[in-house]
């Protein structure tokens, strides 16, 4: 219907122009002109019919839809006629956009998003250290952890944790798996709730003689036990001891050591008397700052506690201190700088891609000067020409963005698999479509500043692209 109405309106306008031309011709004939001279005089007085049609079309309320569809088709045909230009430009854009989108997707997942824990900004890690030629990080002993927990006032709660390995037997193929020893309230500090079953209760962290319990990660549940929901309540064999499975951790959570498959209470670790030895330092401590407390305040308080312990236990705690760092720094601190450097590097790659595409379009504009001049002579306004060129640019830039998203999809996988940087287990970057699409306007404008300037159609000031 739209196409029929457009044809009908155009025919009516052509008939109206022809009527005016005939009336003018008749008037000049009556004034004594020869028919041919009268016809040419009428044409001159009527003016450029193409321009009149353009002005009339611009008065229509939906003309932009008509011209947009025309420009899209013309732009597609133009790319089909210039296959070499189209392939080079699209591939250049695809590589630039794809690399940036892939890197930013990883940066977004690893750095920009908050840690997947409850109120992560208040979570800190406490390390024991020893002051020698330089300060060296060490773990802490269980008795030191108890003193830190009981004497500190800057924290809402503390929980000790450390990695370990277990011999999983009683299955088809016995295996050694990684796990974590944790104390209460480890899971509640992180805001982690069991996906199936429950986590540890306070009493299960007090008596080593009671029945042993274990929480499985979602990975271990599916990999070792086929995702059987009936596993909760059954026993498994770890290091020759029967542990009752009480819960399954939520998907993606593998502990703070980042490779755990099982979680076992500290008191059930099998270390026995070693836990009572103040000199056996091998664990770290997770803590949550109280509202209003800062890391600086907590560090000052822990320094005072360490000094008191050094005086009370000089044989084991002399020159021993405490280091308080944010959990975010501990988790992503090592990968932040390499990722940001890589992001800056691929930003330059995109800049080079934009420059190359702009140069290609500059070379193409030299060829199109005659075409653009002819269109202007036939009555096309500067705005109409600008719109056509922008739409043409949008066609191949959209193709470049689509290709860039494909490059980013596979590039993200390659980056995660081949990177020497160890990412936290919760980092699962997905292609950020908004980043790829967001580069579209800048690419269009960047290219057509050159076309319009060199085609001598119009002059306008550059604007900064966001």
C-alpha positions as CSV (number, residue, x, y, z in Angstrom):
1,X,0.0,0.0,0.0
2,X,2.8,2.4,0.9
3,X,4.6,1.7,-2.4
4,X,1.3,2.2,-4.4
5,X,0.5,5.5,-2.6
6,X,4.1,6.7,-3.3
7,X,3.7,5.9,-7.0
8,X,0.3,7.5,-7.2
9,X,1.5,10.8,-5.5
10,X,4.6,10.9,-7.7
11,X,2.4,10.4,-10.9
12,X,0.0,13.2,-9.8
13,X,2.9,15.6,-9.3
14,X,4.5,14.7,-12.6
15,X,1.1,15.3,-14.3
16,X,0.9,18.7,-12.5
17,X,4.3,19.7,-13.7
18,X,3.5,18.7,-17.2
19,X,0.3,20.7,-17.1
20,X,2.2,23.8,-16.0
21,X,4.7,23.2,-18.7
22,X,2.0,23.0,-21.4
23,X,0.3,26.2,-20.1
24,X,3.5,28.1,-20.2
25,X,4.3,26.8,-23.7
26,X,0.9,27.8,-25.0
27,X,1.3,31.3,-23.5
28,X,4.7,31.8,-25.2
29,X,3.2,30.6,-28.5
30,X,0.4,33.1,-28.3
31,X,3.1,35.8,-27.7
32,X,4.5,34.9,-31.1
33,X,7.2,32.4,-30.4
34,X,7.9,29.3,-32.4
35,X,6.7,26.1,-30.8
36,X,10.2,24.8,-30.1
37,X,11.4,28.1,-28.7
38,X,8.2,28.4,-26.6
39,X,8.8,24.9,-25.1
40,X,12.4,25.7,-24.1
41,X,11.4,29.1,-22.7
42,X,8.7,27.3,-20.6
43,X,11.3,24.8,-19.3
44,X,13.6,27.6,-18.3
45,X,10.8,29.5,-16.5
46,X,9.5,26.4,-14.8
47,X,13.0,25.6,-13.4
48,X,14.7,22.4,-12.4
49,X,12.0,19.8,-12.2
50,X,14.2,17.4,-10.3
51,X,14.8,20.0,-7.6
52,X,11.1,20.8,-7.5
53,X,10.4,17.1,-6.9
54,X,13.1,17.0,-4.2
55,X,11.5,20.0,-2.4
56,X,8.1,18.5,-2.7
57,X,9.3,15.2,-1.3
58,X,10.9,16.9,1.6
59,X,7.5,18.3,2.5
60,X,6.1,14.8,3.0
61,X,6.0,13.6,6.7
62,X,7.6,10.2,6.0
63,X,10.0,11.1,3.3
64,X,13.0,10.1,5.5
65,X,11.7,6.5,5.4
66,X,11.6,6.5,1.7
67,X,15.0,8.0,1.2
68,X,16.5,5.8,3.9
69,X,15.3,2.7,2.1
70,X,16.6,4.1,-1.1
71,X,20.0,4.9,0.4
72,X,20.3,1.5,2.1
73,X,19.7,-0.3,-1.2
74,X,22.1,2.0,-3.0
75,X,24.7,1.5,-0.3
76,X,24.4,-2.3,-0.5
77,X,24.7,-2.2,-4.3
78,X,27.7,0.1,-4.0
79,X,29.5,-2.3,-1.8
80,X,28.7,-5.2,-4.1
81,X,30.2,-3.3,-7.0
82,X,33.4,-2.5,-5.1
83,X,34.1,-5.9,-3.5
84,X,37.8,-5.2,-2.8
85,X,37.0,-2.0,-0.9
86,X,34.1,-3.7,1.0
87,X,36.1,-6.7,2.0
88,X,39.2,-4.7,3.2
89,X,37.1,-2.1,5.1
90,X,34.9,-4.7,6.7
91,X,37.7,-6.9,7.8
92,X,39.7,-4.0,9.2
93,X,36.7,-2.8,11.2
94,X,35.9,-6.4,12.3
95,X,39.4,-6.9,13.7
96,X,39.6,-3.6,15.5
97,X,36.1,-3.8,17.0
98,X,36.4,-7.5,17.7
99,X,39.7,-7.1,19.6
100,X,38.4,-4.2,21.7
101,X,35.1,-5.9,22.5
102,X,36.9,-9.2,23.5
103,X,39.4,-7.4,25.8
104,X,36.7,-5.2,27.3
105,X,34.5,-8.1,28.0
106,X,37.2,-9.8,30.0
107,X,38.1,-6.5,31.8
108,X,34.4,-6.0,32.6
109,X,34.0,-9.5,34.0
110,X,37.3,-9.6,35.9
111,X,37.8,-6.0,37.1
112,X,34.8,-3.7,36.6
113,X,32.1,-6.0,38.0
114,X,32.2,-6.3,41.8
115,X,33.2,-9.6,43.4
116,X,30.3,-12.0,43.5
117,X,30.0,-11.9,47.3
118,X,27.9,-10.0,49.8
119,X,29.1,-6.4,50.3
120,X,32.6,-7.3,48.9
121,X,34.0,-3.8,49.6
122,X,34.1,-4.6,53.4
123,X,35.8,-8.0,53.0
124,X,39.5,-8.3,53.8
125,X,42.2,-10.9,54.0
126,X,44.5,-11.1,57.0
127,X,48.0,-12.5,56.4
128,X,50.6,-13.3,59.1
129,X,54.0,-12.0,58.2
130,X,57.6,-12.1,59.5
131,X,60.0,-9.2,59.6
132,X,63.4,-10.3,58.4
133,X,65.6,-8.5,55.8
134,X,62.3,-7.7,54.3
135,X,58.7,-8.3,55.4
136,X,57.6,-11.7,54.1
137,X,54.1,-13.0,54.0
138,X,53.3,-16.1,56.0
139,X,50.1,-17.8,57.1
140,X,48.8,-17.7,60.6
141,X,48.4,-20.5,63.2
142,X,45.0,-21.5,64.5
143,X,45.8,-20.1,68.1
144,X,46.8,-16.8,66.6
145,X,43.6,-16.7,64.6
146,X,41.6,-17.3,67.7
147,X,43.4,-14.4,69.5
148,X,42.9,-12.1,66.5
149,X,39.2,-12.9,66.4
150,X,38.7,-12.5,70.2
151,X,40.8,-9.3,70.7
152,X,39.9,-7.3,67.5
153,X,37.1,-4.7,67.5
154,X,37.3,-3.5,63.9
155,X,35.7,-6.6,62.4
156,X,32.2,-8.1,62.5
157,X,33.5,-11.6,62.1
158,X,36.5,-13.7,61.1
159,X,37.0,-17.1,59.6
160,X,40.2,-19.1,58.9
161,X,40.6,-20.9,55.6
162,X,43.3,-22.7,53.7
163,X,43.7,-25.0,50.7
164,X,44.4,-28.7,50.9
165,X,44.1,-31.9,49.0
166,X,42.1,-35.0,49.7
167,X,42.1,-38.6,48.5
168,X,38.6,-39.3,47.3
169,X,37.9,-43.0,47.4
170,X,34.8,-45.2,47.3
171,X,34.2,-44.3,43.7
172,X,35.0,-46.1,40.5
173,X,38.3,-44.4,40.1
174,X,39.9,-43.0,43.3
175,X,41.3,-39.5,42.7
176,X,43.1,-36.7,44.6
177,X,41.0,-33.6,44.6
178,X,41.5,-30.0,45.9
179,X,39.5,-28.6,48.7
180,X,39.5,-26.0,51.5
181,X,39.6,-26.2,55.3
182,X,37.3,-23.5,56.6
183,X,36.1,-22.3,60.0
184,X,32.9,-20.6,60.9
185,X,31.4,-18.3,59.7
186,X,33.2,-18.7,56.3
187,X,30.1,-19.1,54.1
188,X,28.0,-16.5,55.8
189,X,30.8,-13.9,55.6
190,X,30.8,-14.3,51.8
191,X,27.1,-14.4,51.6
192,X,27.2,-17.9,50.1
193,X,24.2,-20.1,50.5
194,X,24.0,-23.7,49.5
195,X,22.2,-24.5,46.3
196,X,21.2,-27.8,47.7
197,X,21.2,-28.7,51.4
198,X,23.0,-26.4,53.8
199,X,26.4,-25.2,54.9
200,X,28.2,-25.7,58.2
201,X,26.6,-25.1,61.6
202,X,28.6,-23.5,64.5
203,X,28.7,-26.7,66.5
204,X,30.3,-28.5,63.5
205,X,33.3,-26.3,63.9
206,X,33.9,-27.1,67.5
207,X,34.2,-30.8,68.1
208,X,36.6,-32.9,66.0
209,X,35.2,-36.2,67.4
210,X,31.7,-35.7,66.0
211,X,30.6,-37.1,62.6
212,X,32.5,-35.4,59.9
213,X,30.6,-33.3,57.3
214,X,31.5,-31.9,53.9
215,X,30.1,-29.4,51.4
216,X,30.7,-30.1,47.8
217,X,31.2,-27.5,45.0
218,X,28.8,-27.6,42.1
219,X,31.7,-28.7,39.9
220,X,32.5,-31.7,42.1
221,X,28.9,-32.7,42.4
222,X,28.4,-32.9,38.7
223,X,31.8,-34.2,37.8
224,X,32.3,-36.8,40.5
225,X,28.7,-37.7,41.3
226,X,26.8,-37.1,38.1
227,X,24.7,-34.2,39.6
228,X,22.7,-36.7,41.7
229,X,20.4,-34.7,44.0
230,X,20.3,-37.6,46.4
231,X,24.0,-37.2,47.3
232,X,23.0,-34.9,50.2
233,X,22.8,-37.1,53.3
234,X,25.1,-39.8,51.9
235,X,28.7,-40.4,52.9
236,X,31.8,-40.1,50.8
237,X,35.4,-41.2,51.7
238,X,38.1,-38.5,52.0
239,X,41.5,-39.6,53.2
240,X,40.0,-42.8,54.4
241,X,37.4,-41.1,56.7
242,X,33.6,-41.0,56.1
243,X,32.2,-37.6,55.6
244,X,28.5,-36.9,55.3
245,X,27.6,-34.6,52.5
246,X,25.4,-31.8,53.9
247,X,25.2,-29.4,50.9
248,X,26.2,-28.3,47.5
249,X,27.7,-24.8,47.0
250,X,26.1,-22.6,44.3
251,X,27.4,-22.9,40.7
252,X,30.7,-21.1,40.1
253,X,31.8,-20.9,43.7
254,X,35.1,-22.7,44.2
255,X,36.3,-21.1,47.4
256,X,38.8,-18.3,47.9
257,X,41.7,-20.6,46.9
258,X,39.8,-20.8,43.6
259,X,40.2,-24.5,42.9
260,X,38.3,-26.2,45.7
261,X,36.0,-29.1,45.1
262,X,35.1,-29.8,48.7
263,X,34.9,-27.8,52.0
264,X,35.7,-29.4,55.3
265,X,35.6,-27.8,58.8
266,X,39.0,-26.9,60.3
267,X,38.6,-29.1,63.3
268,X,37.9,-32.1,61.1
269,X,41.0,-31.6,59.0
270,X,42.9,-34.4,60.6
271,X,45.7,-32.2,61.8
272,X,44.8,-32.9,65.4
273,X,47.4,-31.5,67.8
274,X,49.0,-29.4,65.1
275,X,46.1,-27.0,65.3
276,X,47.0,-26.2,68.8
277,X,50.6,-25.4,68.0
278,X,51.1,-21.6,67.7
279,X,54.2,-22.0,65.5
280,X,52.4,-24.0,62.8
281,X,51.4,-21.2,60.4
282,X,49.6,-22.2,57.3
283,X,46.2,-20.6,57.1
284,X,44.8,-17.3,56.0
285,X,41.9,-15.3,57.6
286,X,38.8,-13.8,56.0
287,X,37.2,-11.0,57.9
288,X,34.5,-8.4,57.4
289,X,35.1,-4.8,58.5
290,X,32.5,-3.2,60.7
291,X,30.5,-0.4,59.3
292,X,32.6,2.8,59.4
293,X,35.9,0.9,60.0
294,X,38.6,1.3,57.4
295,X,41.5,-0.9,56.4
296,X,43.9,1.6,57.9
297,X,42.2,1.5,61.3
298,X,42.0,-2.3,61.2
299,X,45.7,-2.5,60.3
300,X,46.6,-0.3,63.3
301,X,44.6,-2.4,65.6
302,X,46.1,-5.7,64.3
303,X,49.6,-4.2,64.7
304,X,48.8,-3.6,68.4
305,X,47.4,-7.2,68.8
306,X,50.5,-8.6,67.1
307,X,52.8,-6.7,69.5
308,X,50.9,-8.0,72.5
309,X,51.2,-11.6,71.1
310,X,54.9,-11.1,70.5
311,X,55.4,-10.1,74.1
312,X,53.2,-13.0,75.4
313,X,54.7,-15.6,73.1
314,X,58.2,-14.5,72.2
315,X,59.3,-18.0,71.2
316,X,56.8,-18.2,68.3
317,X,55.6,-14.6,67.7
318,X,58.7,-12.5,67.9
319,X,59.0,-10.2,64.8
320,X,55.6,-11.5,63.7
321,X,53.0,-9.1,62.3
322,X,49.7,-8.9,60.4
323,X,49.0,-7.6,57.0
324,X,45.4,-6.5,56.2
325,X,44.4,-6.2,52.5
326,X,41.1,-6.0,50.7
327,X,39.7,-9.2,49.2
328,X,39.4,-7.4,45.9
329,X,43.1,-6.6,45.8
330,X,43.9,-10.2,46.7
331,X,41.6,-11.6,44.0
332,X,42.2,-9.4,41.0
333,X,45.2,-7.3,42.0
334,X,47.7,-9.4,40.0
335,X,45.6,-9.3,36.8
336,X,44.5,-5.7,36.9
337,X,47.6,-4.1,35.5
338,X,48.2,-6.7,32.6
339,X,44.6,-6.4,31.5
340,X,44.5,-2.6,31.6
341,X,47.8,-2.5,29.5
342,X,46.3,-5.0,27.0
343,X,43.1,-2.9,26.9
344,X,45.1,0.2,26.1
345,X,47.1,-1.6,23.4
346,X,44.0,-2.9,21.6
347,X,42.6,0.7,21.9
348,X,45.5,1.8,19.6
349,X,44.7,-1.1,17.3
350,X,41.1,0.3,16.9
351,X,42.6,3.7,16.3
352,X,44.8,2.3,13.6
353,X,41.8,0.5,12.1
354,X,39.8,3.7,12.0
355,X,42.6,5.5,10.4
356,X,43.0,2.8,7.7
357,X,39.3,2.8,6.9
358,X,39.2,6.6,6.8
359,X,42.1,6.5,4.3
360,X,40.3,3.9,2.2
361,X,37.2,6.1,2.1
362,X,39.3,9.1,1.3
363,X,40.7,7.3,-1.7
364,X,37.2,6.2,-2.7
365,X,35.9,9.8,-2.4
366,X,38.4,10.9,-5.1
367,X,36.7,8.5,-7.5
368,X,33.2,9.6,-6.5
369,X,33.7,13.4,-6.9
370,X,32.1,13.4,-10.4
371,X,29.2,11.3,-9.2
372,X,28.5,13.6,-6.2
373,X,28.9,16.7,-8.4
374,X,26.4,15.3,-10.9
375,X,23.9,14.6,-8.1
376,X,24.3,18.1,-6.8
377,X,23.8,19.5,-10.3
378,X,20.6,17.5,-10.7
379,X,19.1,19.1,-7.6
380,X,20.2,17.0,-4.7
381,X,20.6,19.2,-1.6
382,X,23.7,19.1,0.7
383,X,21.6,17.5,3.4
384,X,20.3,14.8,1.1
385,X,23.8,14.0,-0.1
386,X,25.1,14.0,3.5
387,X,22.3,11.6,4.5
388,X,23.1,9.3,1.6
389,X,26.8,9.1,2.4
390,X,26.1,8.5,6.1
391,X,23.7,5.7,5.3
392,X,26.2,4.1,2.9
393,X,28.9,4.3,5.6
394,X,26.4,2.8,8.1
395,X,25.9,-0.2,5.8
396,X,29.5,-1.4,5.8
397,X,30.2,-0.2,9.3
398,X,27.3,-2.4,10.5
399,X,28.8,-5.3,8.6
400,X,32.1,-4.6,10.3
401,X,30.4,-4.5,13.7
402,X,28.7,-7.8,13.0
403,X,32.0,-9.3,12.0
404,X,33.6,-7.7,15.0
405,X,31.2,-9.5,17.3
406,X,32.0,-12.8,15.7
407,X,35.7,-12.1,16.2
408,X,35.1,-11.1,19.8
409,X,33.1,-14.3,20.5
410,X,35.9,-16.5,19.5
411,X,38.6,-14.1,20.6
412,X,37.3,-14.1,24.2
413,X,37.6,-17.8,24.3
414,X,41.1,-17.8,22.9
415,X,42.1,-15.0,25.4
416,X,40.9,-17.0,28.4
417,X,42.5,-20.2,27.2
418,X,45.8,-18.9,26.1
419,X,46.4,-16.2,28.6
420,X,49.3,-16.8,31.1
421,X,47.2,-14.8,33.7
422,X,45.2,-17.0,36.1
423,X,41.7,-15.6,36.2
424,X,39.4,-16.2,39.2
425,X,37.0,-19.1,38.6
426,X,33.9,-16.8,38.7
427,X,35.2,-14.8,35.7
428,X,33.1,-16.0,32.7
429,X,33.3,-13.1,30.2
430,X,30.6,-12.8,27.6
431,X,30.8,-10.7,24.5
432,X,29.5,-7.2,25.4
433,X,27.3,-6.3,22.4
434,X,26.8,-2.8,23.7
435,X,30.5,-2.2,23.3
436,X,30.6,-3.4,19.7
437,X,27.4,-1.5,18.8
438,X,28.5,1.6,20.6
439,X,31.4,2.0,18.2
440,X,29.1,2.3,15.2
441,X,28.4,6.1,15.3
442,X,32.1,6.9,15.7
443,X,33.1,4.8,12.8
444,X,30.5,6.3,10.5
445,X,31.4,9.9,11.4
446,X,35.1,9.2,11.2
447,X,34.9,8.0,7.7
448,X,32.6,10.6,6.3
449,X,34.4,13.6,7.5
450,X,36.9,12.6,4.8
451,X,34.4,11.9,2.1
452,X,32.5,15.1,2.5
453,X,35.6,17.2,2.8
454,X,37.2,15.8,-0.3
455,X,34.0,15.5,-2.3
456,X,33.6,19.3,-1.9
457,X,29.9,18.9,-1.1
458,X,29.8,20.6,2.2
459,X,31.9,22.0,5.0
460,X,31.2,21.4,8.6
461,X,33.2,21.3,11.8
462,X,34.5,18.0,13.3
463,X,32.8,16.9,16.5
464,X,34.5,14.8,19.2
465,X,33.1,11.2,19.1
466,X,32.3,9.6,22.4
